[in-house]
Structure formats: C-alpha cells, structure tokens
Amino acid sequence: MIAIWQRVSEARVEVNNEVVGRIGKGALVLLGVESEDTDVDAAFIAGKCVNIRAFDDQAGRLNLSFADIGGELLLVSQFTLCADYRKGRRPSFVKAAVPDEANRLYELVADMIRAKGVDVKTGRFQTHMKVHLVNDGPVTLLLDSRKRF
C-alpha cells in the first residue's frame, strides 16, 4: 500500500462539480492499494497517517501529530500510485488491486483512522475527482507499507 501524505491548511475533493469532502488544517492522503495488500498493510498506513509527527511545535520543528493538533484528514483513493512505468511510455497498472478489494481496504483505512479519533473525509472511490489543496510547508511524505520492517 502506498500513500502520499501531505500536510495541508485546507483541502477538498470534487466529483461532477460537487464537493464530496472538505477539511481544514490536517492532511490530504492519496492512497494506492496494490494486489498483495492486506489488512496488515491497512493498519500500518492508518497508524502512520495518524501518528506521524509532521506538524510544527512551538519551536518550528516537525514534532506534533494529529493527536496533538486535532487535525482533519481527507483520504482519496488513487490507483495510479501503483503504476509500473519501467517499460515503454504507458504505465502499467497490473500491480493495482482489483476494484472490490481496493475499495474494501480503502474503506478499512478510513475506518481505522476514524477509530483513532480523527475526523476523516473521503473522496468517491472509482470516480473522476478534482482534488484541491493548500500544501502547508510544504510537507509531503511517501508512506509505503512494504517498508515497514
């Protein structure tokens, strides 16, 4: 499972010109689910999304987490993170999970984050979305459940 975690001062996602998710201070997380991902990968990503210390403390150091700041999280599915682009010019998406399993794990990540007390908004799975964000810092982190050991 691959996630792009971005600290934001605000973010929203639109589907057909309708805002389906909007947050203030917190994080926008783009999530790619791969075919070999399991509930263990979901738990790892959810834990990192909530507990990673990527918000400034009073000294300006990245030392605070969601628990410390009470932030919101916007979770958006993005299968293109699973692209393999080593051959040719067109990316291959054979590593991406099939839609039903990808959606199940995407929803599981959202539920696991909510269970940790974070307000989570989401995009709409398997739709064309427009994502708007104000990246704060910028602080952008790559999370990969395969690199958890």
Secondary structure, 3 states (H helix, E strand, C coil): CEEEEEEEEEEEEEECCEEEEEECCEEEEEEECECCCCHHHHHHHHHHHHHCCCEECCCCCEEECHHHHCCEEEEEECHHHHCECCCCCCCECCCECCHHHHHHHHHHHHHHHHHCCCEEEECCCCCCCEEEEEEEEEEEEEEEHHHCC
